[in-house]
Amino acid sequence: MTTADIDSERPNGRSGHGPAGGFEVFRDDRGIPHLRAGSALALARAQGHNAALDRAWQLETERHRVLGTTAAYLGAEALDWDRFARRARLADTARRCYERLAPETAAWVGAYVDGVNAGLAEGSARAPEFAAAGLAPGRWERWTPLGVWLSTHILFAGFPTKLWREEVARRLGDDRATLFATDGPGTSGSNGWLLTGARTTTGAPVIAGDPHRFIEDPGVYQQIRLACPEFDVVGLAVPGVPGIAHFGHAGGVAWAITNAMADYQDLYREQLRRTADGGVEALGPDGWYAVHAHTETVEVAGGEPETVEVVETDRGPVIIGDVHDDPPGDEAPDAPVISLRYPPRVTGDLGFHVLPALLRARTVADLDTALDGWVEPVNVVLAADTTGATLHRVAGHVPLRPHENRLRVVPAHDPAYAWREGAEPTPRTEVAEATGTAVMANERGLAAPLGIEFAPPHRARRIRELLGTPPGAGARGLTGPPWSSADMAAVHTDTRLASSRQLLSLLAWAPDLGPDAERLRDRLLLWDRHMDADSADATLYSRLRADVVHRLAAHPALRPVTGDADPWRSAAYPALFRPWLAAVPRIGYALETLLTVGLLPYEDRLAIVAASAEAVAATQAESPWGQVHRVSPWQALPGATPEEVWPGLAGDHDCVLSTSSVPGITDLFARGPAARYVWDLARREDSLWAVPFGASGVPGSAHHRDQSELWASGRLAPVTTDWNLLHRTEESTTTMTTTPEPTASAASVVPALRPAVHEQKVEGFGVVRLVPVDPAADAGLLHDWVTEERARFWGMADHTREQVQEIYEFVDSLPTHHAYLALRDGVPAALFQTYEPDADPVGECYDVQPGDFGIHLLIAPAEGEGAVKGYTDALLTAFIGYVFRDPAHLRVVVEPDARNEKALARMVRVGFELGPEIEKPEKTARLAFLTRAALGLV
């Protein structure tokens, strides 16, 4: 979008940009921030300030990860990362890269950091995790954003896979080193595709996809808009990093990436020794020489501090092993000492100068030029602009060195394995005119010359197949009619599991099956191979697959890599790398290969599949895939239990809907689509997006969970671009002020952290928690609810915030009346009040019986029957469960306004019996009663 275009989107006649020294903050109906400022520097400050308000805890977690200080508040379980961060010298590398930035880029990054520091006090007051962890926010340094980027991506190239290949080669032979090659544990994949204008309904390109990462709460991507006179970009930002790096739409040009699966980090087997004066020497090509060495102390919450020795050779920092007084020699595998060589540490360049250049890009050519300076991670990029130009290329720094470096850990003292000057050329290709499509899904494709292991081809092939098919049709075709932006969700959510072919083929030929196993075979051979949430066949296949994985692991041919006869491996390598060294997941992800190649005789493979079919058939247990395939998000909070916010989901590791279970280990998944996007080059406002949780990272806020259902169902929300449809917030400011530290505890302010009087899981709905109303903290929320037109029967439509607070302070003072917030998966969903009728005016209007217990219910304005089918009934289920938990409560009494037909119908639906109308000073009410006996309760 050009500057002229921005003028047409000015809200309410105001200037198109914020004041030169300050900024304005607008939010759409999902709380997504739209930031506007008079300059790029002011906008960078605004982005940092917004990140501090919306994602303070996330920023603090990332800052500690860079420094290797997470164990100081997370405890001993975080020590593995802290050791690695210290030994790999992440913070020092970030400092080094910042110091080499051009002045204008350094100023831009510094402005972002100023914004973060200015907003952290207020942001931490909003974030309950700080109180729970007993932590105060720390100050960001100018180089901290570079450290966040580095720590986020240091494991992207999967260098620990080289440790696994060492194991395989040592145990099975050098020719088997890549036997398990696949998109294995710890790697990150993504889908992305581009349709040229010839394939769309508008005649302009469309780019869509979804990055696959660990599902974190809050998410690794933040939906945002950044606007100033130089640019106006919507996209997915990484909290803690300025700009929009991976997925953006600038109006005239849009771009997206996937992990290229390139190999650009090397491991060297070092020989170190201690000198008489306590120094450290390493063996190099020219003999022993002195290397850098110092010690650092890692604080551990609830434990003793740990000392870490940081050693760096000419190759790079030593990340595995310790200095030996008597080095064992290069050939000894029992005490490996291994250093890591990675481009930013060598060159002092993290490619941050590319980030502002991406924001300023107007065309594909601008974007292409900017990406020539990209460093890490190495990505495949798709881009298009409004002229119809397209781009399909690899971007990133892959060093020039021998091919053996990519495969294995190589000897440090041998000069043959040294890096050479320069970098590998980054491949590029034209978008095929014949199909009008380009696809990137981590497969062995454009980036093949740069890597060793890639994702299986199934996702890429399936996307191409779908894009060659008319939307909504099932037949395969080569071109098909045009697609719209709205059609892209069907591709995002496809559940076809092509990797099932080999296992099912062997099942078809499995010999001597019993009757139950034969029925299982016939059933799975008729299965459509879609991992749908309601498919019991998908669950049966998963059980068969898991059983086959474990039988393969027990086979003599694989026992050398799965047995425990040689336990040195787990002790020698840091626990951080164990996901890459775990044999069963490796077998699970490489199952297709292991069932195809000749490692096992064909008869053995048939016998394993037959035995697994018998075992699975004997269980006679059935359940839909969604019942066992559930998400397990990661949260950085001591003692936190991830909230269960979604129903069971469809998909699996090799589906386009890549919700990655771990075959042979668990049907749960922790990695999947961390966002979904559709960039429409015809009209940016027709673009679409969604993230797993919401725009806010603050538990209990209105926008912390409001995209969860959208994401789980595969639907997408429109990208708002019209400033007139946005809401200007009080966060807008012309100065960078610091909010004083809060005096109230976070638990008293944020409902999600309050102790619950009742917690109940309602199937298909979520977890409902009842927490006491805090009159002062909740007055604003309750005032918003009770003054809505839809709440007119509540009788507070004309009340001020102060009057609402006074009413609930009075209620709070009564021993017979209580008010609760009902939280659905941590989000306020309703106001629930209880009272003893004989201590309430209603008791004067009817014959109160022993055991009567009164309730009032007000559903949150943003929710209700229209949001989720059965929403109110589900809440009533939890409320009634709470009331009848006390055996003294024999009958529930309600007295809604007699005109409130909707409420009365709802009561009848859940089992209430209507009683007489009664006259109260404020209304004519209709009594209704629900007895324990009516519910079959004793």
N, C-alpha and C positions, 0 to 999 in steps of 0.2 A: 504494500500500500504506500502511495506517495504522500508527501506532506499535504498536498491539496486534498487528497482523499480524507485525511484526518479532520480537516476543517468541516467537512460535511457531517461528521459524527460528534460535533460539539454538544455537550449536554446542556439543555435549558439556556442556550445562548451564551454560555460562559466560554472563556478562552479555550482553545483547543489544547493548551498545554499548561502545566502548573507554573508557578513563579520560578524564576531562574535559580534561586537559592534553595527552594523547597520543593514540595511535591504534593500531589493529591492522590488519595486512595479511594477507589470505587470498588464495589463488589457486586457480583451478579447474584441471582437467587440461590446459588449453591455456595456462596461465600468465596468464590474464586476471586483473588485480588487482581484488579486492573490498575496499574500504577502509571501516573502521568507526571512529568516534570519538564522544566524549561531547558534542561541540558542533559547530556548523557551522564555526566558526573553526578548531578542531582538525582537522576533516575537510579544510578547504581546505589547511592545512599538509600533511596527509597526501597529498593529491593532488599538490601541488607536489613533495614529497619523492619520491613514486613516479615522477613524470614524470622527475625528475632521474636516478633509478636506471635506469629502462627506456629512456629516450629522451635521454640526456645529449647525444649528438652532434647530434641533431635540435634540441634546445633551443638549443645553442650556434650552430647554423646560423641559426636563426630570430632570435636576438638580434643577430647580425651583420647580418642582412638589414634589420632595423629601423634599425640605426645606419648602414647603408651602408658597412660595413667588410669585406665578404666578399672583396674582391680582395686583402686583406692576406694571406690564406692560400690562396685559390683561384686567384689570378693574374689576368692581364689579361682573361680571358674573363668575369670577374664584374664588370668595370668598368661595363658598361652599367646593371646594376641599381643599383650603388652611386651612380652619377651621379643616377639617377632618385630614389632614396630620399633623397638629400641635397637635391636641388632641390625635390622635392615636400614636404619637411619632415615626413616621417613620424614621426620621433622627437619632434620638437617638438609635433606634433599630439597624439601619445599623452600627452606630459607635460601638455598643456593640458587634455585630456579627463580625465586622472586627477585633476588639481587641482580639477575641478568635480564630482567624485563626492560623493555623500552620505557622511558619516562612516562609516556602517555598511558601505556597499559598499566604500569605500576600505580599511577594516580587513579585510574578507573577501579582497580582492585582495592586500593586503599579507601576509596569512597564507599565501597560496599562494606568494608570492615568497619568504617566509622558508623555506618547505619546499624550494623549488628550491635556494636558496643552501646550505641545510644538507645537501642530498644530492648536490651537483654533484661534490665531490671523489671520493666513492665511485663515482658514476655514470661519471665520466670515466675512472676506473681500469678499469672494465669495458669501455669503448668503445674499440676499437683505432684508430678514426679519429683520435683526438687525437694519438696517437704518429705516425701516418702523416702527419698535417698539421703536426706540430711545434707543436701548439697547446695551451695551457692554458685551462681554462674561465674565463670572465669572470663578474663579479658582476652579478646581475640587479637592476635598479632597480624601485621600486614601480610604475612606469608601463609596464614592459616587456611584460606580458601584453596591454595595450591596443595597444602597437605591433605585437605578433605578429598580433593580430586584424586590425589595419589593413593591414599589409603582405600578409597572406594574401588579403585581399579587395579591395585597391585597384583591381585590374584586372577585377573581376567584372562591372562594368557595361560593360566593353568600350569605354571612351571613345576608344581609338585607332581604332575603326571610323569615327569622324567624320573622321579624317585620310583614310581610304580613300574615304569619300563625297566629300570635297573633290576628290580626284584624279579620281574617276569623273565628277563634275559638270563639272570643268574640261575633261576630255578628251572626254566623250561628250555633255555637255549637262546642264543642271539637271534635266530630266525623267527622267534616267537615274540619279540619285544613289542610289536604293535598289534598283537593278536586281539587285544581288548579295545582297540581304538574305536572311540565313539564319543558322543557328547556326554562326558562322564560327570561324576560328582563335583560340585563346586564351580562348574563352568556356567557361563551365562549365555543364553541364546535369545533369539528374537525372530519375529516374522516381520517382513515388510514387502510391500508390493506397490507398483506404479502402473497406472493405466493412462495411456496417452489420450489426447482428445478424441481420437478416432474410436475409442472404446467407451466413451462416456456420454451421458444424455445431454450434457451442456456443451460438448465440444472442447472442453478444457481438461487438463490432466487432473487426476486424483491420486494421492499418495495415502496409503493406510498401513497399519500394522500394529504390533504390540511387543514391547520389550519384555523378555522373560528374566526376572530376577527373583531373589528371595522376597517373599511377601512380608514386608516389615510394617510395623505400626509405630509412627506414621510412615507413609510410603516414601520410597526413595525419590519419587518424582512429584513435583508440585506444579499444578496448573497455574498459569500466570500470564499476564499481559504487561508488556513494557512499552511505554509510548513517550516520545519526546520529539522535538523538531526533526531529528535525524532519522528516526525509525519508529515503527509501530509493529511489534512482534507479539504474537501469542504462541505459547508452547509449553513444554514440560521442562522445568528447571530442576536442578539438583540443589536442595537446600544447603546453604553453606558455600555455594559457588555462584559468582555473578554471571548474568547473561542466560542464554538458552542454548545449550550446546548440541544436544542430540536430536531434538524433535521441535521444529519451529515453523511458523507460517508468518511471513513478513508482508503478506498482502500480494506482492508481486512475485515472490518466490517462496517455495516451501521445501523442507528437507526432512529426512529421517535416516536412521542408521540401524544396522545390526552388528553384532560382534563378528569380525572377520575370521575368528579362530586362528589368527596368525600366531606364529611363535617368534617372540622378540625378547625373551628373557632367558639367560643361560645359567646353568649351575656348574660350578667348577669344584673338583675334588682337591682340597688343599692339604698341605702338610705344614703344620705349625709347631713351633717349639718355644719354650720359655728360656730366656737368657738369664745369666747370673744376676743381673741387676733388676730382674723382674719384668723386663720388656718382652716383646713377642717378635719372633721372626717367622717368615714364610719362605717356602722353597719356590723359587721362580726359575725361569729359563737360564738365568746366569748364576744360580746358586741361592744361598740363604741371604735374606735382606730384612731389615727392620720394617715393621708395619705399624700402623696406628692401632693403639689399644687404650681403652679407658673403661672404668666401671661406672655403672649407674644403679641407683637404688629404686626398686619398684615397691611402692606402698601397697599393702593388701588389707582390705577391710576385714576385720575379724581374724587376721593372721599376722604372722611375722613378716617384716619387710624382706624382700629378696634382692640379692645383688646380681646384676647382669653384667658380664664382661662384653664390651662392644669392640670387635676387632674388624679391621678393614684392610684387605690386601690390594694389590694392583688390579685384581679382577673386580672386586667389590666387597661389600660387607659380608662377614661370615654369619650365616643364619642357622647353621646346623653344626653341632659339635663344639668341643671345648679345646683349649690349648693343652697339649700334652707335654710333660717334661721329657718324655722319650717318645717321639712320634712313631706310630706303628708302620709307616710306609704306605705308599700309594696303593698297594695291592690288598691291604687289610680291610675287610668290610665291616668289622665289628665295632669300629669307632669312627665313623665317617665325619670329616670336617668339610663343610660345603659352603661356598660363597655364592652370592647371587649378583649377577651383572644385569642391570636393566637400564634402558636408554636415558631417562631423566637424570639418573645418578652419574652417568658417564658424560652427558652433553650439557647438563645444567639447563635443559630446555624441556618444559612441560607442554609447550604449545599454547600457552594462555593468550598470546597475542591474537590467536584465531577467534576467540570468543567475541570480542567487540566487532571484529570484521564480519562475523556471521550476522550479527544484528543489523549491520549497515548494508548487507547485500541486497541488491535490487533485482538481479538476474541470476540465472544459472551460471553464467560466466564469472560473475562476482564471487559466487559461492565456491566455484571450482578453484579459483585463484587463492581464496582464503584457505581452503582445505589443503593446499600444498604445504602449509606449515603445521598441519596437525601432527601430534606426536603420540599420545596415549589416551585411551586404548586404540588399537588398530581396528578400524571399522570399515564396513561396506556402506556406502552412502547412495541413497536415491534422492533426486531432487528434480523439480520442474518449476517453470515459471509461466506467467500469463501469456507469453508469446508462443508457448507450446514447446520450448526447448526443454530437454531432459538431460539428466546426468546419472550415470551408474559407474561408480568407481570405488577403489579402496583408498583410504586415507590413514596415514600413520607412519611411524618410524620402525622399520624392521632392519636391524643391523646386518651388514655384510659379514658373514663368517661361514665356516665349513658346515656342510649339511649334518654332520655327526653331532654338532652342538644342539641341534633341534631335537635330536632323538634321546640323548642320554646325558648323564653327568660325565663331564670330560676332565682330563687331568690338567691341573692349573699350571704345572711347570713346563708343559709342552707348548712351544710357541706356535705349533700348527693350529691350535684352537683359538688363537687370539682374534679379536675383532679387527676388521680393516676399516679404513676411512670410508665415510659415505653410508648410504642406506640402499636397500633394495628398491627398485622402481615399483610404484604403486599401480597395479593393473587397472584398466578401465575398459568399458565396452559400450557399444551403442545399444539403446533400447530397440529390440527387434521390431521393425516396421510390420512384418508379417503378422505378428500376434498383437502388437500394440501394448505389450506388457513387459515388465521386468520384475523379478522376484528375488528376494534375499532371505534366507532362512538358515544361515550358518553351515550350509552344505559345502561340499567340495566343488566350488565353482570358480567365481572370479578370483578369490584369494588363494586358490589351490597352490600356486608356487611359493606361498609364504608360510605354510604351516605343515603339520603332520597329521593331527587329528581334527576331524570335522564332524558336524552333526550328520546322522543318517539322512538320506535324501528325501525321506517320506514327506516332511512338511512342505518342502519346496515343490515337490512333484504334485502334491495334493492341491496346493494353492494355484499352481499353473492349470491343473485340471479344472478346478472350480472357476477360475477366471475365463476359461475357454467354454464355459457352460452358461446358458442363459440363466439369469437370476431366478431362483425358485424352481429350476428344472433339475432333473436327475440324470439326464443323458449327457455323455461326454461329447464335446464339440471342439472345434479349433478356434472359432472366433466368438460367435454368439452376439446377441444384440447389445446395445449400450448399457452401461452400468451407471447408477447414481451413487451419491455418497451414502444414502441410507441403506443401499444394498450391501455395503461392506461388512455389516455386522454378521451376515450369513457366513462370510469367510472366516471372520474372527472366531466364530463359535463352532466350526466344523469339528466333528469328533471321530472321523474315520481313522482307525488304527491300522495302517498298512503294515506295520512291523509284525502283526500277528500272523502273517502269511506262512512263514516257515514252520512255526510251531503247529499251526493247524494242518499244514501239509503232512507233517510227520504223524499227527494224530489220525489223519485219514488212513494211514497205512499201518497204524499200530496193530500188532498181532495179538491174538488170543485174549481179547477183552471179555470180561464178564458182562452179564446183562445190564447192570447199572452203568458200567463204563461205556458200553455200546450206546446206551441212550444219551449219555453225556456227549459222546463223540458226535452222534447224529444231530444233537441240538446245537452244538458249537459250529458244526459245518454248515448249518442253516442260518447261523447268526449273521447279521448284516455288518459286523465288525465295527460298529459305532459304540464308543464308550459313553453312552448316554446315561444321565443320572438315574433314570427310571428303569434301566436295563439290568435284569438279573443275569442275563447271559454275559454281560460285560464283567460282572463280579465273578462268575464261574471261570471265565477266561483268566482273570487276574489270579485266582486261586490255583488254577492249573499252571500258569506261568511261574508263580512263586514256588510251587512244589518242584517244578522242573529245575529251577535255579538251584535249589538246595540239593537236589540229587546230582546235578552237575558238579557242585562244589565238593561233594563227597566222592566223586569218581576218581580212581587212581591217577588218571591223566592230569587232573587239576589239583590233586592233593598237595603237590609241592608249593602252590601259591595259596592254598586255603588252610593247610594244616598248621599245627602249633609246634611242630618238631623243631622249628628254627625261630624262636621267639625274639631274636635280637632286634628285628625290624621295628617293632612298636616302641621298644625302649630307646633305640638309637635316633629315631626321627621324632621331632616335636609333635605333641598331640594335635596341634593346629592342622597338620597335614594328614591326619589319619583318614579323613573322608576320601582322600585320593588313594590311600593304601588299603582300604577295606575291600577284601576280595569278593564278598557276596554281592555288594552293589555293582562292582565291576562286571561280574558275570551277568547280573540282571540287565544292565544296559547294553552289554555285548551279546545278548542271548541269540539274536539272529545269526551272528557270525559263528558262534560256537555250535549252533545246530546245523551249520552249513559246511564249514571247513572240515578237513579230515583229521583234526586233533583227536576226535573220538571216532571209532569205527561206526559205520552207518547202523549196524545192528545194535550197538550200545545206545545210540541216540533214540532209535525206535523203542528199545526196552525202557529207557528212562521215561519217555513220554507215556508209554503204556502204563508203567507203574504209577506215574503221577495221575493219570486218568482214573485208575482204580482207587487211589487214595482220595481224590476229590469227590468222586461219585459216592464213596462210602459215607461221606459226611452228611449227605442229603440236606445240606444247609443252603438256603437261598436268601438273598437280600439284594435290593437294588444297589447299583454301583454308587449312587449318591449317598447311601447310608454309610458306606465305609470310606468313600473317597472325599475326605473333608480337609479343609485348609488348616494349617497350624502356623499362624503368623509369628514373627519374632518381635519381641519387645525388650528394650534395654531398661528394665526396671527391677531392682532386687525383689525377688519373691513374686513377681508378676505372673499371673495366669492369663494367657491370651483369651480375650473374649471370643465366644463362639457367636459370630455375627451372621453367618450364612448357613443356608441349608446345604446339603451335600451337593457337590458340583460334578459336572460332566468333564470329559477330556482325559488325557493321560500324556505321558512323556513324548511320544512320537505323533500325537495328534496336532493339528493346527491349533486347537485349543489345548495348549501345552501346560496342563496342570500336572506337574511331574511327580508322580509317586516313585517309590524306589523299589523296583521289582525284587522280591525275595526278602524285603525288609519291612515295608509298610505300604498300605494303600493310602495313607495320609499324604498330603503334599505341602511343602513349604516354599516351592518355587513355581511361579506361573506368571501370567500377564500382570506386570507391575503398573501398566497403564494400557489404554487402547486409544487410538487416534485415527481420524480420517481428515486429511487436508484437502479441501476443495479449492482448486485454483480459479474456478469461475466466480464464485462468491464465497469469500472467507466466512461469512456468517452461516453458510451451509456446512461448514466443517463440524466435526463431532469428536467427543472425547469422553473418557471416564477413567477413574482410578479406583483401587480396591476399597478405600475407606472414605475419605472426604478431603476437602481443601484444608481443613484445620487439623493441626496436630495436637490440639488441646482436648483431653478427655472430658466428656460431658458437654462440650460446646455443640451448638446446633448443627455445625457442618463437619463434625468429626466422623460421622458414620453415614451421612445422608446420600453417599453414592454406593454404599455397599450392595444394596439390592439391585441397583442399576448394573453394577459390575458383575454380580453373580448371575444375573439373567442374560448377560451379553448385550444389553441395550446401551445406547450412547446418548449423552446429553449434547444439545447444540452449543457451539461456541458463540457466546454473545460478543458482538463487536460494536453495536450501537450504544454510544455513551448515554443516550437518553433512557436506555433500559437498565442502567446500572444505578447503584445507590452510593452516593458520596458518604464516606464515613468520617467519624471524628479522628481517625488516624491521620487524616490529611493535615499537613503542617508546613510551615515555612521555615521552621527552625528545628534543630536536632536537640530535643530536650531529654533529660533523663528522669524517669519516674522514680520517686523514693521507694525504698524497699517496703514491701507490704508488712503490715503488722498482724493481720489475721492469718491463721494457718490455712494452707491450701485445702485441707480436708474440710474446713468449715465453709469454704467458698464454693468448691467444686462438688456437686452432688455425687459424682461417680466414686469419690474416695470416702464418702461417709459410711459408717457401719450400717448394714441393712438389718431391718427387723424381720424381713422375709425375702427369700430368694427362691425362684421356681423356674424351671425350664419348661416352656410351653412348646410342644413339638410343632415344627414347621413355622414357628414365630420367633423364638429367641429366648433369652434369659431375662426374666422380669425381676427387678429388685425394688423393694420398698425402703426408702430412706426418709428419715424425718425432715420436714420442711425447716429450713433455717430462715426465719422471717426477714432478717436484714439482707442476707445474701441472695435470697430467692425473690425478693419483692419485685424486682424488675421483670423477671421471667413471668411470675404469676400475674402481674399487672397486664402484661402483653396478652396473656391468655384470657383473663376474665373480662377484658374490655372489648374483645372481638364481638362482632355482631352475632356470630354463631353461638356465643356464650351468654346471650341476653337472658336466658332462663336462670343464670347463676346469680343475677341481681346486683352486679357490681359494674355495670357498663359505664357509669359516670364517676367512678372512683378514681382518685389520684393514686400515684405510686405510694405516697406516704400513708394514705388511708388503707390501702391493701396491706401494707406492712403492719399497721396498727391492729387490723383485724386478726392477722395470723400471730401476732405477738399475744393477743388476748387468748386465742385458741390454744397457743402453746402454754399458757399459764393454767389451763384447766386440766385437772386429772382425769376428767371424764370424756374429753374431746381431744382428738389427735389428727394432725395433717401430715401426709406423706407425699413425696414425689415418687411416681412410678417410673423407673428407668428401664427402657428396653435396650438391652445390650449396651448399657452405660449412657444412653441418650434420654433426657427427660421426655416422657411420653404422655403423662397424665397426672392430674392432681387427685389424690384419694384421701378422703376424710372419714373418720369413724367417730361415733358418739354413742353414749348410753342413753336410750330414749327416755328413761325416767328422770334424767338430769337435763333434758332438752325440752324446749317449748313444744316440740311435736308430741311429747308424751301426754300433753293435756288434750290432744285431739283424738286419741284412740285408747283402747284398753290395752295397756302395755302388759305383756306376758313375761314370766321369768325366762331368762335366756335370750330375750330380744337384743339385737345389736344393730345399730343404724350405720349406714354408709352413704357418702356422697361421691360422685365421680364426675370429673371434667377431663375430656380428652384434649390433648395439645392441638392447637389450631392447625398446625402443619400436617397433622396425621389424620386418623379417622378411617371410616369405612372405605373411602375412596382411595386411600394410599395402599393398603394391603387388605386383601379379602379376609373378612373375619377379624379385623384388627381389634375392635372393641370387645368382641366376644372373647378373644384371647386374653386381653387384659382382665376382663371380668373373671375368667377362669383362675388367674393368679390371685385376684383380690379375694374371691370366695375361698380359695385354698388357704389364704392367710387367716380369714375370719374363723373358718371352721377348724382351724388347727387347734383352737382352744375348745375343749369339750363342753365348756360352760355356755358357749354360744350355740343356741338351739335354732334361732330363726334370724335371718337377715331382713332388715326393714329398710326400704327406700321410699322417698316421697318426692319424686320429680314433679315439676310443674305440669298441671293437668293438660296444658296445651302442647306439651312436648311429646307429640305422638311418636316421634322417632325413638326417644328414650324408652317410652312405654313398650313399644314393639320389641325393642332389644331385650328388655327385662323378661317379657313373656317368652322370647325365643330361648333364653338360657334357663327357663324353668320357674320364674317368679309367677305367683298367683296374684292377680290384681285385686285390690281391696277398694274401700270407699274413697270418695273425694273428701278432703278436709280443708277447712279454711284457716290459712295462716295470715299474719299481718301483711306479709309481703307478696303472697300468692295464693291461688287455689291449687292444692297439690293432690296427687293421686297416690295413695298408699299401694305398695306391692310387697309381697312376702315370699321368702325362699327358706324352706325348712331343710334341716339335715336329712330328714326322712325322704324328702323329694329327690335328693341326690343319692339315696341309698347308703347314707352314712349312718353308722351305729351311734 
